[in-house]
Amino acid sequence: MNITSSNTPKTNPWLTRRHIIVAASVLIAVGYLLMAGPASTEQVSCHDIFSARSIILAPMLCLCGYLLMIVGILRKS
């Protein structure tokens, strides 16, 4: 009878600390990419930097990514 194997907690191999941290990093990177708008020149001013994507969606993605990063760091192995 193998007693030690029945006392070990079962972990989900699909949701490890590494996976959470990688997902958080991807969220942060996507948020920063969405914040970056097209370049403006002196002749042509691009007003896409004032869109809802750059002002609302991108910072929320970054915030979720940073919060998920904290969860990934503090999660027990």
C-alpha positions as CSV (number, residue, x, y, z in Angstrom):
1,M,0.0,0.0,0.0
2,N,1.5,3.3,-1.1
3,I,0.5,5.8,1.6
4,T,2.7,8.7,0.5
5,S,1.1,9.0,-2.9
6,S,-2.5,9.4,-1.5
7,N,-1.5,12.2,0.9
8,T,0.1,14.4,-1.8
9,P,-2.3,17.2,-3.0
10,K,-3.3,16.9,-6.7
11,T,-2.4,20.0,-8.7
12,N,-3.6,21.1,-12.0
13,P,-0.6,20.9,-14.4
14,W,-2.3,23.3,-16.8
15,L,-2.4,26.2,-14.4
16,T,1.0,26.6,-12.9
17,R,2.8,29.8,-11.7
18,R,4.7,30.0,-15.0
19,H,1.5,29.9,-17.1
20,I,-0.1,32.6,-15.0
21,I,3.0,34.8,-15.3
22,V,3.3,34.3,-19.0
23,A,-0.4,35.1,-19.5
24,A,0.0,38.3,-17.4
25,S,3.0,39.3,-19.5
26,V,1.1,38.8,-22.7
27,L,-1.8,40.9,-21.3
28,I,0.6,43.7,-20.3
29,A,2.3,43.7,-23.7
30,V,-1.0,43.7,-25.6
31,G,-2.2,46.7,-23.4
32,Y,0.9,48.7,-24.3
33,L,0.6,47.8,-28.0
34,L,-3.0,49.1,-28.0
35,M,-1.9,52.3,-26.2
36,A,0.6,53.0,-28.9
37,G,-1.0,54.9,-31.7
38,P,0.1,55.9,-35.2
39,A,2.7,58.6,-35.4
40,S,1.8,62.2,-35.9
41,T,3.8,64.7,-37.9
42,E,3.7,68.5,-38.0
43,Q,1.6,68.4,-41.2
44,V,-0.8,65.6,-40.1
45,S,-2.2,65.3,-36.6
46,C,-3.6,61.8,-35.8
47,H,-6.4,61.9,-33.3
48,D,-6.6,58.2,-32.8
49,I,-4.7,58.6,-29.5
50,F,-7.9,60.0,-28.0
51,S,-10.0,56.9,-28.9
52,A,-11.6,54.7,-26.3
53,R,-9.2,51.9,-27.2
54,S,-6.2,54.0,-26.1
55,I,-7.8,55.6,-23.1
56,I,-10.0,52.9,-21.6
57,L,-9.3,49.4,-23.1
58,A,-5.5,49.5,-23.1
59,P,-5.0,50.7,-19.5
60,M,-7.6,48.2,-18.2
61,L,-5.7,45.4,-20.0
62,C,-2.4,46.5,-18.4
63,L,-4.1,46.8,-15.0
64,C,-5.5,43.2,-15.3
65,G,-2.1,42.0,-16.4
66,Y,-0.4,43.5,-13.4
67,L,-3.0,42.1,-11.0
68,L,-2.6,38.7,-12.6
69,M,1.2,39.0,-12.3
70,I,0.8,39.6,-8.5
71,V,-1.5,36.5,-8.3
72,G,1.0,34.4,-10.3
73,I,3.9,35.5,-8.0
74,L,2.0,34.9,-4.8
75,R,0.5,31.6,-5.8
76,K,1.9,28.6,-4.0
77,S,3.6,25.9,-6.2
